[in-house]
Amino acid sequence: MNTVGSEHALDYFYSPPDRLAPGILDAICDLVAAGGSVSMTFVRANLERAFLIGYVKDGDEIVGCSSLKHPRPEFLATVREQTGIDLANYLERGYTSVKPEYRKRGIGSTLLAGLTSRIGERKLFSVIGEDNIGGRKIALNNRTKRVAVYQSRKTGKKLGIWIPEWMLEDGVDR
């Protein structure tokens, strides 16, 4: 079942991937690709098996998206090896993208807050490039904290692991 909320004449939707209307997943993949910050190798497969996908529409056009996905085992092994953090029981917030003309309106922050409010007892993390100022700003606005930094074997870039502050009360699994 889709759930909807409106803000500034935009419609926010949250849905498991198997309940998306036809064409929505294609449009979300296109939006993520246009953002240019992630390799598209696993995007569709990761979204097809995601826990929950959030997206924003302005009329019939998708202008923003994000997801809660199940991290790939290879990724989890890399993070554990480099940081000592075990994220095996966490969901990963990812593929957050907002069309340039819609940025600075709080869409990304609203999407992330909406996804986070729908996780129940689960924990989550985000991966944000150390050079991604916008992503880091959204993370801080959503009261998350960088708990570790690792280096991507694929790109060589340094990436931060961010976890909501309220989930850190018990500490991070090491």
Secondary structure as GFF3:
##gff-version 3
##sequence-region A 1 174
A	DSSP	beta_strand	3	7	.	.	.	ID=ss1
A	DSSP	beta_strand	10	15	.	.	.	ID=ss2
A	DSSP	three_ten_helix	17	19	.	.	.	ID=ss3
A	DSSP	alpha_helix	24	35	.	.	.	ID=ss4
A	DSSP	alpha_helix	43	48	.	.	.	ID=ss5
A	DSSP	beta_strand	52	58	.	.	.	ID=ss6
A	DSSP	beta_strand	61	69	.	.	.	ID=ss7
A	DSSP	alpha_helix	73	83	.	.	.	ID=ss8
A	DSSP	beta_strand	90	98	.	.	.	ID=ss9
A	DSSP	three_ten_helix	100	102	.	.	.	ID=ss10
A	DSSP	alpha_helix	107	116	.	.	.	ID=ss11
A	DSSP	beta_strand	123	129	.	.	.	ID=ss12
A	DSSP	alpha_helix	133	141	.	.	.	ID=ss13
A	DSSP	beta_strand	144	151	.	.	.	ID=ss14
A	DSSP	beta_strand	158	164	.	.	.	ID=ss15
A	DSSP	three_ten_helix	165	168	.	.	.	ID=ss16
###
